[in-house]
Amino acid sequence: MKIGRKIKDRRHQLGLTQKELADRCELTKGYISQLENDLTSPSIATLNDIVSALGITLQEFFQTESPEKIVYKKGDYILKEQEGMRFTWLIPSAQKNEMEPACVELAPGATTEVDIPHEGEEFGFVLEGKILLTHGSRKVTANKGESFLLCFG
């Protein structure tokens, strides 16, 4: 990891000069320049002062995780097929979120497994045909072009 490059990039994001950063950390402009060019290495205490002056923590500074994915392509989907049903998870890591988008394709006359009661909601949009929904003792039909929302818990 290029510590100097990360310091310089963050300093530029904030619109600070080397002198302004140095003043905030009680360091010299020359020392900041040496750090940014990887000519010297700071102590942990000095690095902590610098990243604090840059408005982040040491943990954030060293975080190498890429940002959470926003767009998912067909190759990212997870597919489960069983007799008469094709279930596609459109956002593979969505279990940790409040919404878990999926596409369910049923062959004519096919049914899904009984859904175990859970907290939350189930949303659907019927692209083709119609579907019979059972919610408790209620049975309702949603036709092509209609949507449904089932609330649980």
Secondary structure, DSSP 4 states (H G I P E B T S, - for coil): --HHHHHHHHHHHHT--HHHHHHHHT--HHHHHHHHTTSS---HHHHHHHHHHTT--HHHHH--PPPPP----GGG-EEEEETTEEEEESSTTGGGSS---EEEEE-TT--PPPPPP-SEEEEEE--SSEEEEEETTEEEEEETT-EEEEEE-
